[in-house]
Amino acid sequence: MAAMPQAGFTYSSTRITPPDYKKIVEDAEKDARRVIASRIRKALRPANPGVTLPAPILLNASLRPDLLLVEAANVVRQADAEIALWSDERNKALGSLWFYDQVLGLDQASGVTKTAYREILSKVLFGDAKVPLPATENNNELEILAESRGVAGLPHEEAIALLLEAAPLVVAARARRRVAVVYLQDAALALSEPPYEWDPDRIADHADIARKLVYKLKDAAAKRRDK
């Protein structure tokens, strides 16, 4: 079953105008940096309110990597929670719009690649993004397949509204996460080196993350630094 146009199918006349995902990503990336910076500034704020801190405090992990570690980890956790919540809603909308309404262009409307879109449909059908989509010959077979797998059908306009609400939130959360992960990596590496020399257990405890993740974070930062 292709999630793209093919003979034997009648497709919906609906064409969903995608949000400006480029701007959504840019704004989300800026927001992640702003949030992390503002939280660090708050933690470093002097007792004397007349004393100000330098504005560009988040250029790297050299100032207070212990604070950067915590705040970056917090942004990642929040982004993960948003991705989990809104991905389910986005997927529900995509499943309904494709399997029951046969709307084209849903990959663009949801801000994902064609490959990711097919994987979403597989997850909707089978709960596993890696299971290939089965072949169907027409609209009726496609709908019967969806019904047999328990795919929920939503009213057409409701599904569109849900998609346009959920998809941008997923894209924005992923963008914030990407930014925060880089800072998390840099902070973990900085704390493992002089003058801090924290061991992985201490870094993991401080950030409230799994110990095995610390090694991955450090390795990623080291590879980026050594390029």
C-alpha positions as CSV (number, residue, x, y, z in Angstrom):
1,M,0.0,0.0,0.0
2,A,1.7,3.2,-1.2
3,A,1.0,6.3,0.8
4,M,1.4,8.3,-2.4
5,P,-0.9,8.5,-5.6
6,Q,-1.5,5.3,-7.5
7,A,-3.9,3.9,-10.0
8,G,-7.2,2.5,-8.8
9,F,-7.7,5.1,-6.1
10,T,-9.9,8.2,-5.9
11,Y,-8.3,10.9,-3.8
12,S,-9.8,13.7,-1.7
13,S,-9.9,17.1,-3.2
14,T,-8.6,18.5,0.1
15,R,-5.2,20.1,0.0
16,I,-3.9,21.1,3.3
17,T,-1.7,24.2,3.3
18,P,1.4,23.4,5.5
19,P,2.3,25.7,8.3
20,D,5.6,27.6,7.9
21,Y,7.7,24.8,9.4
22,K,11.0,26.6,8.7
23,K,9.9,29.5,10.8
24,I,8.5,27.2,13.5
25,V,11.9,25.4,13.7
26,E,13.9,28.7,13.8
27,D,11.6,30.1,16.5
28,A,11.8,26.9,18.6
29,E,15.6,26.8,18.4
30,K,15.8,30.4,19.6
31,D,13.3,29.6,22.4
32,A,15.4,26.7,23.6
33,R,18.5,28.9,23.8
34,R,16.5,31.7,25.5
35,V,15.0,29.4,28.1
36,I,18.3,27.7,29.0
37,A,20.1,31.1,29.2
38,S,17.4,32.7,31.3
39,R,17.4,29.9,33.8
40,I,21.2,30.0,34.1
41,R,21.1,33.7,34.5
42,K,18.5,33.4,37.2
43,A,20.7,30.8,39.1
44,L,23.7,33.1,38.8
45,R,21.9,36.3,39.6
46,P,23.8,38.2,42.3
47,A,22.2,39.1,45.6
48,N,22.6,42.8,44.7
49,P,20.0,43.5,42.0
50,G,22.1,46.4,40.8
51,V,24.8,44.1,39.5
52,T,24.2,42.7,36.1
53,L,25.6,39.6,34.4
54,P,27.1,39.5,30.9
55,A,24.4,38.8,28.3
56,P,26.1,36.2,26.1
57,I,26.4,33.6,28.9
58,L,25.4,30.5,26.8
59,L,28.0,30.5,24.0
60,N,29.6,27.4,25.4
61,A,29.9,25.2,28.5
62,S,32.8,27.2,30.0
63,L,30.9,29.4,32.4
64,R,29.0,26.9,34.6
65,P,28.7,23.5,32.9
66,D,26.9,22.1,36.0
67,L,24.1,24.6,35.5
68,L,24.1,24.1,31.8
69,L,23.8,20.3,32.2
70,V,20.7,20.6,34.4
71,E,18.9,23.2,32.4
72,A,19.6,21.5,29.1
73,A,18.4,18.2,30.5
74,N,15.2,19.8,31.7
75,V,14.5,21.2,28.2
76,V,15.1,17.7,26.7
77,R,12.7,16.1,29.2
78,Q,10.0,18.7,28.5
79,A,10.5,18.3,24.8
80,D,10.3,14.5,25.0
81,A,7.0,14.7,26.9
82,E,5.6,17.1,24.3
83,I,6.7,14.9,21.5
84,A,5.1,11.8,23.1
85,L,1.8,13.6,23.7
86,W,1.5,15.4,20.3
87,S,2.9,12.7,18.1
88,D,0.0,10.4,19.2
89,E,-2.4,13.2,18.3
90,R,-0.7,13.9,15.0
91,N,-0.6,10.2,14.1
92,K,-4.3,9.8,14.9
93,A,-5.1,12.7,12.5
94,L,-2.8,11.3,9.8
95,G,-4.3,7.9,10.0
96,S,-7.8,9.2,9.6
97,L,-6.9,11.5,6.8
98,W,-5.1,8.9,4.8
99,F,-6.9,5.6,5.4
100,Y,-10.4,7.0,5.4
101,D,-10.2,10.2,3.4
102,Q,-7.2,9.5,1.1
103,V,-5.8,13.1,1.4
104,L,-2.6,13.7,-0.5
105,G,0.4,15.8,0.7
106,L,0.1,14.8,4.3
107,D,3.9,14.5,4.6
108,Q,4.3,18.1,3.8
109,A,1.3,19.1,5.9
110,S,2.8,17.4,8.9
111,G,6.4,18.6,8.4
112,V,7.9,15.2,7.9
113,T,9.8,13.4,5.2
114,K,8.0,10.9,2.9
115,T,9.9,8.1,4.6
116,A,8.9,9.3,8.1
117,Y,5.3,9.6,6.9
118,R,5.2,6.0,5.7
119,E,6.6,5.0,9.0
120,I,3.9,6.9,10.9
121,L,1.2,5.1,8.9
122,S,2.9,1.8,9.7
123,K,2.9,2.7,13.4
124,V,-0.8,3.7,13.2
125,L,-1.6,0.3,11.5
126,F,0.7,-2.1,13.4
127,G,2.2,-0.2,16.3
128,D,5.6,-0.6,14.6
129,A,7.0,2.0,12.3
130,K,9.3,-0.6,10.6
131,V,6.5,-3.0,9.4
132,P,6.0,-2.5,5.6
133,L,2.7,-1.1,4.5
134,P,0.6,-3.9,2.8
135,A,-0.6,-3.5,-0.8
136,T,-4.1,-2.4,-1.4
137,E,-5.8,-1.9,-4.8
138,N,-8.5,0.7,-4.1
139,N,-10.1,3.0,-1.5
140,N,-12.4,0.3,-0.2
141,E,-9.6,-2.1,0.5
142,L,-7.6,0.6,2.2
143,E,-10.5,1.5,4.5
144,I,-11.2,-2.2,5.3
145,L,-7.6,-2.7,6.2
146,A,-7.7,0.3,8.5
147,E,-11.0,-0.9,10.2
148,S,-9.5,-4.4,10.7
149,R,-6.6,-2.8,12.5
150,G,-8.7,-0.6,14.7
151,V,-7.6,2.7,13.1
152,A,-9.9,5.5,14.4
153,G,-11.7,7.5,11.8
154,L,-12.3,11.2,12.7
155,P,-14.6,13.7,11.0
156,H,-12.7,15.2,8.1
157,E,-12.5,18.8,9.3
158,E,-11.8,17.6,12.9
159,A,-8.8,15.5,11.6
160,I,-7.4,18.5,9.7
161,A,-7.7,20.8,12.7
162,L,-6.0,18.2,14.9
163,L,-3.2,17.7,12.4
164,L,-2.6,21.4,12.1
165,E,-2.5,21.7,15.9
166,A,-0.4,18.7,16.7
167,A,2.1,18.6,13.9
168,P,3.7,22.0,14.5
169,L,4.0,21.2,18.2
170,V,5.9,18.1,17.4
171,V,8.2,19.9,15.0
172,A,8.8,22.6,17.5
173,A,9.5,20.2,20.3
174,R,12.0,18.3,18.2
175,A,13.8,21.5,17.3
176,R,14.1,22.5,21.0
177,R,15.3,19.1,21.8
178,R,18.0,19.1,19.1
179,V,19.4,22.4,20.5
180,A,19.3,21.3,24.1
181,V,21.0,18.0,23.4
182,V,24.0,19.8,22.0
183,Y,24.3,21.8,25.2
184,L,23.8,18.7,27.2
185,Q,26.6,17.0,25.4
186,D,29.0,19.9,25.8
187,A,28.2,20.2,29.5
188,A,28.7,16.5,30.1
189,L,32.1,16.6,28.4
190,A,33.2,19.7,30.2
191,L,32.3,18.3,33.6
192,S,34.3,15.1,32.9
193,E,37.4,17.1,32.2
194,P,39.6,19.4,34.3
195,P,39.0,21.3,36.5
196,Y,35.8,19.4,37.3
197,E,36.7,15.7,36.6
198,W,33.3,14.4,37.5
199,D,32.7,10.7,37.1
200,P,29.8,9.4,35.0
201,D,27.8,8.6,38.1
202,R,28.0,12.2,39.4
203,I,27.1,13.6,36.0
204,A,24.1,11.3,35.7
205,D,22.9,12.1,39.2
206,H,23.3,15.8,38.7
207,A,21.3,15.8,35.4
208,D,18.9,13.0,36.5
209,I,19.7,10.9,33.5
210,A,20.8,7.3,32.9
211,R,24.5,6.7,33.5
212,K,24.9,5.0,30.1
213,L,23.6,8.1,28.5
214,V,26.5,10.1,29.9
215,Y,29.0,8.2,27.8
216,K,27.0,8.8,24.6
217,L,26.8,12.5,25.4
218,K,30.5,12.9,26.1
219,D,31.4,11.0,22.9
220,A,29.2,13.1,20.7
221,A,30.6,16.3,22.1
222,A,34.2,15.1,21.8
223,K,33.7,14.0,18.2
224,R,32.1,17.4,17.4
225,R,35.0,19.2,19.1
226,D,37.7,17.2,17.4
227,K,36.4,17.7,13.9
